[in-house]
């Protein structure tokens, strides 16, 4: 049996033979009220990326003990998501500058601890971007900034963050500082410009 919760609504699903996780998730998401969008999906406590192709999840439903889906109000996120994301990225940029300085000048253990909070902030920023994208039905391949589609900037963000986390695992603190200063901050600057551009466009259309 799989315990399923959608916000405060809890139910238990008996897995039939051959039942797939993707089928259940797709069924739940498609049955949500029109004003609701998925904010977070947790499988046995592990977060699933929002933009996951749900039908492609082949895991047997019987392998999952608990499925949690948290939703958000679509209209609220459509109205405020860009501003929330912009505030988030500007805040994390300041923290990352401080983190890079600490890796070069201070106790590495203290810097590593501070950077862990930066990673949490980056993950929240990405989550905010994904929710806003769904709420406003944005096509990142059609939004350009500095001559590049936002979809490419998004892919580059993921690549840079993965590389930085690899450096962290290896204890390569100079590598973290270099990639933060020369790659990640540049990428986040592009996000900031794109979000400002989106905000101006939304204000003019509103």
N, C-alpha and C positions, 0 to 999 in steps of 0.2 A: 504494500500500500504506500501511496505517496501523499504526504500532507501538503495541501496547496493553500496558499493564502494570497488573496488579492486585496491589498490594503488591510482592512479589518475583517474581511470576509474569509472564513476558514472552511475548508472542506477536505474530504479524503477521497482519493481516486484509487480504485482497484485496477491495477495494470492488467489488461488483457494480453493474451499471447500475441507477440509481435508489435505491441503498442510502442510508439516511439515518442521520445521527449519532444521532438520538433512538432509533431502533430498536436500534442496537448498545448504547447505554448502558442502555436498559431491559432488554435481554436479559442483560447482565452483572450488573446490580443484582439482577434477579430470581433469578439463579443463585447468588448469594452464600449461604454457609452461614447458618442461622437466627441464629447468635450474632454475626454480623457486620453492621455498618451502615456506610454511606458517610461518611467523614470529610472527604474532599477530592477534587475532580475538577479535573484540569488539562487544558486543550486547548492543545497547542503552548505549554505553559508558562504560559498564562493561566488563572487560577482561575475556575471556574464556581460560582455560588451553589449551596449544597447543596439548597435547597428548589426548585430549578428544575423545572418540569414537563417531565420528560425526553421523553415522547412528542411534545411540541410542538416539539422541536428539528428544524427542517427542513433544516439544512445538509447538503449532500451529504457522505457519508463520505469521499469522495476528496479533499475540501478539507482534511482533518485529517491531519497527518503523525504526530503523537504524542498518544496519549490515556493519561493516568495516573489511576488510581483508587486512593485510599488508604482503608483501612478501619480500624475500631476495634471493640473488643470491646463488644457491646451491653450485657451484664450489668454490666461495669465502669462504663460511662457511666451506666447507669440508677441505679447505686448511688452514684456520686460526682459526677455531672454538675452537680447543683444546688449542691453545695458549691464545686466548681471555679468555676462561674459567679459565685457570690456573692463569692468571694475576688477574682476578676478585676475585678468591677465596683467593689468597694470600693477596690482598688488604683488603678484608672484615675480614680476620682473625685478622689483626692488629687492625682494628677498633673495633672488638668485645672484644679483650683483654682490650682496653681502656674503652669500655662501662662497662664491668664487674667491673673494678676498680672504675669507677665513681659511680656505684650503691652502692658500699660498703663504699666509702669515701667522696663523694661529695653530693651536693644538688640533691635530687631525681628528681625534676622537670627538672633540666638541664640534668641529666643522661637519663631521659625518652625521652627528645627531641633529644639527640644525638643518642639514640638507634633506634629511628624512621628512621633515615638515614641508620642505619645498616640493618634494615628490608628491606628497599628499595634495598640496595645492595644485600641482600640475594635473593630477588625476581628476580633481574636482573641476578644473577649468575645461578639460576635455569632455567630461560628463555634461557640463553646462552647454558646451558647443553642440554636442550631439542632441540633447533635448531640444534646444532652440532650433536646430536644423529640422527636426521632425515636426515641431510645432508650427514653424513657418513654411514648411515644405520647400526648403532651400536646396537648390542644385549647386553644389560646390564646384562642379565642373564648368559652370557658366558664370561664376563670380571670379573676376580677375583682379589681382593686386600686384603691382610691380611687374606686370607682364606674365604672371604665372597664375594658373587656375588655383583656387583655394583647395581643391581636392589634392593637388600636388603638394601644397604647403602642409596639408594635414598628414599626408604620407611621410613627408620629411620630418615633421614633428615626432611621429611615432618612431622613425628610424633613429633620430638623434637621442630620444629618451631611452631607447633600448641600448644604444651604445654607451650612454652615460651610466646606466644601471650595471652594465657589464664591467665598466671601469670601477664602479663602486665595489662590486663583488671581488675584484682582483686587488683592491686597495690602491688603485692607481689614482691618487688624489690630484696630481698635476694634470692627468688626463681629464678628470672631471672638470677642473677649473678651465682648461683650454676649451673643452666642448661647450661648456656653459657660456663662456665669454664670446667665443667666435662662431658658434653654431646656434645654440638654443636661444640666446637673446635676440639674435638676428631673425630667427624664425618667429619668435613671439612678437617682435616688432612688426612683422608682416601681418600677423593676426590682429594686432592692435589697429593697424591702418585699415585692414579689411572691415573690422567691426565698426570703426568710425565711419567708413564709407557706407556701410549698411544702415547705420543709424541716420545718417543724413538722407539717404534714399527713403527710408521708412517715414521720416518726418515730412518730407516733401510730398509723399504719396498719401499721408494721413490728412 
